[in-house]
Amino acid sequence: MLMRKILNNLTEIIVWIFTFLIIFVIGIALFFPYKIQADQMTHKFKSPSFNGVNTSSHYFTAENQEFNRKKAISDEIKAYQEELAREADNTTLARFIRNLESRIYAQLSRQLVENLFGETTSTEGTIELEGNTITYESDGEFITLIVTDADGNTTEITLPIGSFTF
């Protein structure tokens, strides 16, 4: 029984404490009211794509960056391809072939000049060279060279024999 009495007293004390606290909080709220301020909440997008402010300059900047990036990539690819072509042209074999071709062409042109203007001239002739046909004819006054390429395009050169000197 003593326990029950202690428990009842303890319950009464707790109820009195909570009652006092509630009355105290209500009293403070009534005697010291806080001024509550509010404003309208507004939201603005920061991206020009959503709010429209400076949209054209935003699009222009994005387009310009994309263009510059693509141009830089294409320039880099082109420079790399040119570098590879230069390296291929500068190999020992490529230089040898160019030198050999140059000497062969010089020899062919020397022989052609001898046939056209030398001591024992021929009046006509044909040379086939890498798909191109070079035909020459002489009528005593003029020498006519006709160069026909692989596509059939022709170039005609007429040289006077008597007045062709350096």
C-alpha positions as CSV (number, residue, x, y, z in Angstrom):
1,M,0.0,0.0,0.0
2,L,2.8,2.3,0.7
3,M,4.1,1.8,-2.8
4,R,0.7,2.7,-4.2
5,K,0.7,5.9,-2.2
6,I,4.1,6.8,-3.4
7,L,3.1,6.1,-7.0
8,N,0.0,8.2,-6.7
9,N,2.0,11.1,-5.2
10,L,4.5,10.8,-8.0
11,T,1.8,10.9,-10.6
12,E,0.3,14.0,-9.1
13,I,3.6,15.7,-9.1
14,I,4.3,14.9,-12.8
15,V,0.8,16.2,-13.7
16,W,1.4,19.4,-11.8
17,I,4.8,19.9,-13.5
18,F,3.3,19.4,-17.0
19,T,0.3,21.7,-16.2
20,F,2.7,24.4,-15.0
21,L,4.8,24.1,-18.1
22,I,1.8,24.3,-20.5
23,I,0.5,27.3,-18.6
24,F,4.0,28.9,-18.7
25,V,4.4,28.4,-22.4
26,I,0.9,29.8,-23.2
27,G,1.5,32.7,-20.9
28,I,4.8,33.6,-22.7
29,A,3.1,33.3,-26.0
30,L,0.3,35.6,-25.0
31,F,2.4,38.2,-23.2
32,F,5.3,38.3,-25.5
33,P,4.0,37.7,-29.0
34,Y,6.6,37.3,-31.8
35,K,6.2,39.3,-34.9
36,I,6.0,36.8,-37.8
37,Q,7.0,38.1,-41.2
38,A,6.5,36.4,-44.5
39,D,7.2,37.1,-48.1
40,Q,6.1,35.6,-51.3
41,M,8.5,32.8,-52.4
42,T,9.7,33.2,-56.0
43,H,11.8,30.8,-58.0
44,K,14.0,31.9,-60.9
45,F,15.9,29.5,-63.1
46,K,19.6,30.2,-63.4
47,S,19.9,28.6,-66.8
48,P,19.1,30.9,-69.7
49,S,17.6,28.0,-71.5
50,F,14.7,28.0,-69.0
51,N,14.1,31.7,-68.1
52,G,14.8,33.3,-71.5
53,V,17.2,36.0,-70.1
54,N,20.3,36.1,-72.3
55,T,19.1,33.0,-74.2
56,S,20.5,34.1,-77.6
57,S,24.0,34.7,-76.2
58,H,23.8,31.4,-74.3
59,Y,22.9,29.6,-77.5
60,F,25.6,31.5,-79.5
61,T,28.2,30.6,-76.9
62,A,27.3,27.0,-76.9
63,E,27.2,26.8,-80.7
64,N,30.6,28.7,-80.9
65,Q,32.2,26.2,-78.4
66,E,30.8,23.2,-80.4
67,F,32.1,24.7,-83.7
68,N,35.5,25.5,-82.2
69,R,35.8,22.0,-80.8
70,K,34.9,20.3,-84.1
71,K,37.3,22.6,-86.0
72,A,40.1,21.8,-83.6
73,I,39.5,18.1,-84.0
74,S,39.4,18.3,-87.8
75,D,42.5,20.5,-87.9
76,E,44.3,18.1,-85.7
77,I,43.3,15.2,-88.0
78,K,44.4,17.1,-91.0
79,A,47.8,18.0,-89.5
80,Y,48.3,14.4,-88.5
81,Q,47.5,13.2,-92.1
82,E,49.8,15.7,-93.6
83,E,52.6,14.6,-91.1
84,L,52.1,11.0,-92.2
85,A,52.2,12.0,-95.9
86,R,55.5,14.0,-95.3
87,E,57.0,11.0,-93.4
88,A,56.0,8.7,-96.3
89,D,57.6,11.1,-98.8
90,N,60.8,11.4,-96.9
91,T,61.7,7.7,-96.6
92,T,64.9,6.6,-98.3
93,L,63.0,4.5,-100.8
94,A,60.7,7.4,-101.8
95,R,63.7,9.7,-102.3
96,F,65.4,7.0,-104.4
97,I,62.3,6.5,-106.6
98,R,61.9,10.3,-107.1
99,N,65.6,10.6,-108.0
100,L,65.4,7.7,-110.4
101,E,62.2,9.0,-112.1
102,S,63.8,12.4,-112.4
103,R,66.9,10.9,-114.2
104,I,64.7,8.7,-116.4
105,Y,62.5,11.7,-117.4
106,A,65.7,13.8,-118.1
107,Q,67.1,11.0,-120.3
108,L,63.7,10.6,-122.2
109,S,63.5,14.3,-122.8
110,R,67.1,14.5,-124.0
111,Q,66.4,11.7,-126.4
112,L,63.2,13.4,-127.6
113,V,65.1,16.7,-128.1
114,E,67.8,14.8,-130.1
115,N,65.1,13.2,-132.3
116,L,63.4,16.5,-132.9
117,F,66.3,18.9,-133.2
118,G,69.5,16.7,-133.5
119,E,71.6,15.9,-136.5
120,T,69.5,12.8,-137.4
121,T,66.0,14.0,-136.9
122,S,62.9,11.9,-137.3
123,T,59.7,13.4,-138.7
124,E,57.3,11.6,-136.4
125,G,57.1,9.4,-133.4
126,T,55.0,8.2,-130.4
127,I,56.0,7.6,-126.8
128,E,53.8,5.8,-124.1
129,L,54.6,7.0,-120.6
130,E,52.6,6.0,-117.5
131,G,49.3,5.9,-119.4
132,N,50.0,9.2,-121.3
133,T,50.7,9.2,-125.0
134,I,53.2,11.8,-126.5
135,T,53.0,12.1,-130.3
136,Y,55.3,14.4,-132.3
137,E,55.3,15.3,-136.0
138,S,57.6,17.6,-138.0
139,D,56.6,19.2,-141.4
140,G,60.0,21.0,-141.8
141,E,58.8,24.4,-140.4
142,F,57.0,23.4,-137.2
143,I,57.1,20.5,-134.7
144,T,53.8,19.6,-133.2
145,L,53.7,17.8,-129.9
146,I,50.3,16.2,-128.9
147,V,50.1,15.0,-125.3
148,T,47.1,12.8,-124.5
149,D,46.5,11.8,-120.9
150,A,44.8,8.6,-119.6
151,D,41.3,10.3,-119.6
152,G,41.6,11.4,-123.3
153,N,42.4,15.1,-122.7
154,T,44.8,16.4,-125.2
155,T,47.4,19.3,-125.1
156,E,48.9,20.5,-128.4
157,I,52.2,22.4,-128.5
158,T,53.5,23.8,-131.8
159,L,57.2,24.8,-132.0
160,P,58.8,26.7,-135.0
161,I,62.0,24.9,-136.1
162,G,64.0,27.7,-137.6
163,S,63.5,30.4,-135.0
164,F,63.5,28.2,-131.9
165,T,66.8,29.2,-130.2
166,F,68.0,30.5,-126.9
